[in-house]
């Protein structure tokens, strides 16, 4: 045995002998506030517990007799890059379609849009689930004192239980520093681990081999026929290496069998050919490196890496003694029946941060997809695919990043935006005859930018602006002028060049408008009663183009560049349509006050003017803020409102911006209790968007957590607003580490719904106005300094 292998086993045995960690005590039943825990194993995917390292994901079921870890990897994609997806008929019919829309012949325009503008890609693809790593135990005794745990603080899934004659422990995590998923199994008595290990349930075509007496290899290709042609997709490899203390290992067919071991550590490496990697070599290198370290060292490195991010924010929203100590699934159901649980709300916030850390890291090859880096095979089996939706879902995935002090998590998103900019030049030129770049509603790892393949959503032409707003938010929070100059501003400038060439003057209103375009994914009724989607100048387009031109002007002033470009942008910005109030007092979704075809629709794209944009606010535009609220009330009070995870998360943010904390809390509770499963993952409800069953989507977790932050802290127009939407349900609490625009970090403590104290820290130094209720205080901080404020610090306005 080599010295490094002896060291590995020595560390494994030493760790197995340690007592259960302090966050969870079997004897006392005490639980940390950052722990999800359960009294039984998972029977369904939406009961399993997620782990991830930004690329490799696992769903841990925690079975007593059969452990199942559903493995995924973010680049397991079918499909391939393509430059032939733009409809060759589009440019020659564009003017005709616009004229039909101006003439209000929406039906004929709709037909031409379908024939001449929509795309019909053959290789778009989807992220696919990989397979399950299965461990079958050879013990027949029933488990007692069973606990299944996800420790958010350490980023580790744990299983602990006893039998009549023994005790068993299990820890599973996905390590970013060591680039492998790790599972460690131990028993209280030596020589009691008898089990077999194999793969099950591969979705993609492939085969399992054993490369040695301690390693299994799955080799396959990400082929499928629903979203691609069945012949294109990445090559995939999954290697699992077994390290054991005591006992013996044998290979029988495609299984590793262990007899009489004291402890076992499984190292799982996964890689694909995405990015021109050689997956076999990549897996071998990862396993070779990880195998030189003890389990204790692997665990220590993982925890340190995870906590460096997770510990940046701490939150306490109070507690309810009647539910403390109850398993997480039961607490969620009590909340659904009308109970109060502020601690569960705080846990949900930290869970959103945990999932962001687990799913999107600075070194991740891709950003969070519709299901993050996890995949149950349901979204990828739908017409909408497990991809990057740019009409709200991918944006929602990153609303939490800056305010939640996880700025690095946006790095893979910025890389994707750079790809969109590059491929979007081809789409702009060939489909619209315009310079610059443009994208539409969906994209894939290869930067797909052509329109989608369906009316009502495929022609959303301002998606590139919307997703690029995350770059501007990164600058506003970080103040990184180098990033603004070198990464963000070129993206915005080229987008502005496209829209300057693309927009046309409305013959009746004389406004400059986009189109044909959609207000995703909603519809209106024409004067003849026809169901229509495509129009000129939908409100969401106006909001995004206005934001684009404003960002360019602000960036030019900050960087002292492109002074000759600014006056043209300002002139065109003044010709954009105003935000309008319709006949019901609602914010209009389209340029005309159309009758809504689906007044219960889940999408409220025009309300991005309220959040995440700030073009509507209680202070600057009170009448428009009132109209936005009317829009919300009309939607959610419709008897057939399409409530789903991301639309409920939207409501938390919308009402927080309206400074209505009780309504924001009501919808947060609704999100957790009615759109969240027992493992607290959010789902798109069956019956909505063509889904026949509930399907996990991560956007409810991330955007809902962003809503909690928005209730506690807002930062717009050079001011930092403390507790702007604090609900009555959270009378006492504290939070540290939330970030505000302007490079500030904020800590707050409150009692009886009153601010006790706040601390404002500035990394680079600066001044701002701090608001609390009707008062304000102007502060200036030197770099690296903190200022403490109390309620008496604020002067009434």
Secondary structure as GFF3:
##gff-version 3
##sequence-region A 1 797
A	DSSP	alpha_helix	3	16	.	.	.	ID=ss1
A	DSSP	beta_strand	35	38	.	.	.	ID=ss2
A	DSSP	three_ten_helix	45	47	.	.	.	ID=ss3
A	DSSP	beta_strand	49	52	.	.	.	ID=ss4
A	DSSP	beta_strand	56	60	.	.	.	ID=ss5
A	DSSP	beta_strand	66	73	.	.	.	ID=ss6
A	DSSP	alpha_helix	90	102	.	.	.	ID=ss7
A	DSSP	alpha_helix	106	116	.	.	.	ID=ss8
A	DSSP	beta_strand	131	137	.	.	.	ID=ss9
A	DSSP	beta_strand	144	151	.	.	.	ID=ss10
A	DSSP	beta_strand	156	162	.	.	.	ID=ss11
A	DSSP	beta_strand	167	175	.	.	.	ID=ss12
A	DSSP	beta_strand	180	187	.	.	.	ID=ss13
A	DSSP	beta_strand	193	200	.	.	.	ID=ss14
A	DSSP	beta_strand	205	212	.	.	.	ID=ss15
A	DSSP	beta_strand	215	221	.	.	.	ID=ss16
A	DSSP	beta_strand	235	245	.	.	.	ID=ss17
A	DSSP	beta_strand	248	252	.	.	.	ID=ss18
A	DSSP	beta_strand	255	261	.	.	.	ID=ss19
A	DSSP	beta_strand	263	272	.	.	.	ID=ss20
A	DSSP	three_ten_helix	274	276	.	.	.	ID=ss21
A	DSSP	alpha_helix	279	291	.	.	.	ID=ss22
A	DSSP	alpha_helix	295	310	.	.	.	ID=ss23
A	DSSP	beta_strand	314	316	.	.	.	ID=ss24
A	DSSP	alpha_helix	328	336	.	.	.	ID=ss25
A	DSSP	alpha_helix	342	359	.	.	.	ID=ss26
A	DSSP	three_ten_helix	379	381	.	.	.	ID=ss27
A	DSSP	beta_strand	388	389	.	.	.	ID=ss28
A	DSSP	alpha_helix	393	397	.	.	.	ID=ss29
A	DSSP	alpha_helix	399	403	.	.	.	ID=ss30
A	DSSP	three_ten_helix	407	410	.	.	.	ID=ss31
A	DSSP	alpha_helix	411	432	.	.	.	ID=ss32
A	DSSP	beta_strand	442	443	.	.	.	ID=ss33
A	DSSP	alpha_helix	463	478	.	.	.	ID=ss34
A	DSSP	alpha_helix	481	483	.	.	.	ID=ss35
A	DSSP	pi_helix	484	488	.	.	.	ID=ss36
A	DSSP	alpha_helix	489	502	.	.	.	ID=ss37
A	DSSP	beta_strand	504	505	.	.	.	ID=ss38
A	DSSP	beta_strand	512	513	.	.	.	ID=ss39
A	DSSP	beta_strand	524	525	.	.	.	ID=ss40
A	DSSP	beta_strand	531	532	.	.	.	ID=ss41
A	DSSP	alpha_helix	539	559	.	.	.	ID=ss42
A	DSSP	alpha_helix	563	573	.	.	.	ID=ss43
A	DSSP	beta_strand	595	596	.	.	.	ID=ss44
A	DSSP	three_ten_helix	605	609	.	.	.	ID=ss45
A	DSSP	alpha_helix	622	636	.	.	.	ID=ss46
A	DSSP	alpha_helix	645	657	.	.	.	ID=ss47
A	DSSP	alpha_helix	661	674	.	.	.	ID=ss48
A	DSSP	beta_strand	683	684	.	.	.	ID=ss49
A	DSSP	beta_strand	695	696	.	.	.	ID=ss50
A	DSSP	alpha_helix	699	712	.	.	.	ID=ss51
A	DSSP	beta_strand	713	716	.	.	.	ID=ss52
A	DSSP	beta_strand	719	722	.	.	.	ID=ss53
A	DSSP	beta_strand	733	740	.	.	.	ID=ss54
A	DSSP	beta_strand	744	751	.	.	.	ID=ss55
A	DSSP	beta_strand	754	762	.	.	.	ID=ss56
A	DSSP	beta_strand	766	772	.	.	.	ID=ss57
A	DSSP	beta_strand	775	781	.	.	.	ID=ss58
A	DSSP	beta_strand	785	790	.	.	.	ID=ss59
A	DSSP	three_ten_helix	791	793	.	.	.	ID=ss60
A	DSSP	beta_strand	795	796	.	.	.	ID=ss61
###
